[in-house]
Amino acid sequence: IAKKYDAINHVISFGVDIYWRKKAARVIAAGDGENIADLCSGTGELAFAVANKNPQAATITCYDISDKMLENARIKNEPLRQQNKVWPRFEFVVCDCTALPCRDNSFDVATCAFGLRNVREPAKTVAEMQRILRPGGRVCILEFTLPKAKLVRKIYLLYFKSMLPALASAFGGDRSAYEYFVDSVCRWDREVDVAGMLTGARFSDVQVIKLNFGVAAIYVAKKM
């Protein structure tokens, strides 16, 4: 799935996922010289959106449990680094995001896009984000949700459950992987309160920004 991951995601979201990541990068507003940790980084799409928004960030460290995903991110980074006169220093670390191999208070910003839903212990991952951030550091989580408005939800679920796995399969994706994706989003929306999780991990100023009628959301907060 790693080789086709980005292309298939752009197709099944009709390109909206690109806008969502750009929006998250604008919201988090990484500053010059800041150090950024991108958890569950996958192929680095959010990390690169953050770098494009502020190329004068000092470092962006991409953490993911999949070496194949991070290898794709590493390959994508090379031409970007060469094309831009100013570009953050990227590091790619294969690890479990519930136990990051870094010191406390190491980063100014921690981000995660569409990955928290897939870790075994999401609350522990959020606690790790809190641990690695400096006091006053910001966290930004981009994740799928389901619309609350009944009519919108009904129409969206019709596409989401009936058409999305077939569309992904038609473009070369593993249908079973996208059936899991659909199930995981529905279960996540039903069982998990991300804002509450952030509050429970001692983050303050928690904000939730709904995207596209509530099919995704950006959660931002600050370490106390």
C-alpha positions in Angstrom: 0.0 0.0 0.0 2.9 2.4 0.7 3.8 3.0 -3.0 0.2 4.0 -4.0 -0.8 5.5 -0.7 -0.7 9.2 -1.6 -2.2 8.8 -5.1 -5.2 6.7 -3.9 -5.9 9.0 -1.0 -6.0 12.0 -3.3 -8.4 10.1 -5.6 -10.9 8.9 -3.0 -11.0 12.3 -1.3 -11.2 14.1 -4.6 -8.0 16.0 -3.6 -9.6 17.5 -0.5 -7.1 15.8 1.8 -4.4 18.1 0.3 -6.4 21.2 1.3 -6.9 19.7 4.8 -3.2 19.4 5.4 -2.5 22.9 4.1 -5.2 24.2 6.5 -3.6 22.3 9.4 -0.2 23.8 8.5 -1.7 27.3 8.5 -3.5 26.7 11.8 -0.4 25.4 13.6 1.7 28.3 12.2 5.2 26.8 12.9 7.7 29.6 13.6 11.2 30.3 12.4 13.8 28.1 14.1 11.2 25.8 15.7 11.6 22.0 16.0 8.6 20.0 14.9 7.7 16.3 15.5 5.3 14.7 13.1 3.9 11.5 14.6 2.4 8.6 12.5 4.0 10.6 9.6 3.4 8.0 6.9 4.7 9.3 3.6 5.3 12.8 5.2 2.5 14.7 3.5 1.6 16.8 6.6 5.3 17.3 7.4 5.9 18.7 3.9 2.8 20.9 4.1 4.2 22.4 7.3 7.6 22.8 5.7 6.1 24.6 2.7 4.2 26.9 5.0 7.3 27.8 7.0 10.6 26.6 5.4 12.6 28.4 8.1 11.6 25.9 10.7 14.7 24.3 12.1 13.9 20.6 12.0 11.0 18.3 11.2 11.3 14.8 12.6 9.0 12.2 11.1 8.1 9.3 13.3 6.3 6.2 12.0 6.2 2.5 12.7 6.4 1.7 8.9 9.9 1.8 7.4 8.4 1.6 3.9 6.2 4.6 4.5 9.1 6.6 5.8 11.3 5.5 2.9 8.8 7.1 0.6 8.9 10.2 2.7 12.7 10.3 2.5 12.6 9.9 -1.3 10.1 12.7 -1.6 12.1 15.0 0.6 15.2 15.0 -1.6 13.8 17.0 -4.6 12.0 19.3 -2.3 15.2 20.1 -0.4 17.0 20.7 -3.7 14.3 22.9 -5.1 14.0 25.2 -2.1 16.8 27.6 -1.1 15.5 27.4 2.5 14.2 24.1 3.8 14.0 22.5 7.3 16.3 19.7 8.1 14.3 16.4 8.0 14.9 13.3 10.1 13.0 10.0 9.6 12.7 7.7 12.6 11.1 4.3 12.6 9.5 3.7 16.0 6.3 3.1 17.9 4.6 6.4 18.5 3.5 5.4 21.9 7.1 5.4 23.0 9.1 8.1 21.2 12.9 7.9 21.3 13.5 11.5 22.4 13.9 13.5 25.5 11.2 15.4 27.4 10.5 19.0 26.3 12.4 18.5 22.9 9.9 20.1 20.4 8.0 23.3 19.9 5.2 21.7 17.8 3.8 18.1 17.5 1.5 17.1 14.6 -0.3 14.0 13.5 -2.5 13.5 10.5 -4.9 10.5 10.0 -2.6 8.3 12.2 -3.9 8.6 15.7 -6.9 6.4 14.8 -4.5 3.6 13.8 -2.3 3.3 16.9 -3.0 0.7 19.6 -3.2 3.2 22.4 -4.2 6.7 21.1 -4.3 8.2 24.6 -0.7 7.1 25.2 0.3 8.6 21.9 -1.3 11.9 22.9 0.5 11.7 26.3 3.8 11.2 24.4 3.0 14.4 22.4 2.6 16.2 25.7 5.8 14.8 27.1 8.0 15.8 24.1 6.7 19.3 23.8 8.2 22.3 25.6 5.9 24.3 27.9 3.7 26.4 25.7 4.3 24.0 22.7 1.4 23.4 20.3 -0.2 20.2 19.2 -2.2 19.7 16.0 -4.1 16.6 15.2 -5.9 16.1 11.8 -8.4 13.2 11.8 -11.5 11.8 10.1 -14.9 12.3 11.7 -18.4 11.8 10.6 -20.9 14.5 9.9 -23.5 15.2 12.6 -26.2 16.6 10.3 -28.5 13.6 9.6 -29.0 14.2 5.8 -25.3 15.0 5.2 -24.3 12.0 7.3 -26.6 9.7 5.3 -25.3 10.8 2.0 -21.7 10.7 3.1 -22.0 7.2 4.6 -23.5 6.0 1.3 -20.3 7.0 -0.5 -18.0 6.1 2.4 -19.2 2.5 2.9 -20.5 1.5 -0.5 -18.3 3.3 -3.0 -15.0 4.3 -1.4 -13.4 0.8 -1.1 -14.5 0.0 -4.7 -13.0 3.2 -5.9 -9.7 2.6 -4.1 -9.6 -0.9 -5.5 -10.2 0.3 -9.0 -7.1 2.5 -8.7 -4.9 -0.3 -7.5 -5.5 -0.2 -3.8 -6.0 -3.1 -1.5 -9.8 -3.2 -1.0 -9.6 -4.9 2.4 -7.3 -2.1 3.6 -9.8 0.5 2.7 -12.7 -1.5 4.1 -10.7 -1.5 7.4 -10.3 2.3 6.9 -14.0 2.8 6.7 -14.7 0.6 9.7 -12.0 2.3 11.7 -13.4 5.8 11.0 -16.9 4.8 12.0 -15.6 3.1 15.2 -13.4 6.1 16.0 -16.2 8.6 15.6 -18.4 6.5 17.8 -15.9 5.7 20.6 -13.2 8.4 20.8 -13.3 12.0 22.1 -10.1 13.6 20.8 -10.8 16.9 22.5 -11.4 15.2 25.8 -8.2 13.1 25.3 -6.2 16.3 24.9 -7.7 17.8 28.0 -7.0 14.6 29.9 -3.4 14.8 28.8 -3.1 18.3 30.4 -3.3 20.4 27.2 -5.1 23.7 27.4 -6.9 26.0 24.9 -8.3 23.0 23.0 -10.0 24.0 19.8 -11.9 21.8 17.2 -12.1 23.0 13.6 -14.6 21.1 11.6 -13.8 20.5 7.9 -16.2 20.0 5.0 -19.4 19.5 6.9 -17.7 17.5 9.6 -16.0 14.7 7.6 -12.7 15.6 9.2 -11.5 17.9 12.0 -8.4 19.7 13.1 -7.7 19.6 16.9 -5.3 22.2 18.2 -4.1 22.7 21.8 -1.3 24.1 23.9 0.9 22.4 26.5 0.4 24.0 29.9 
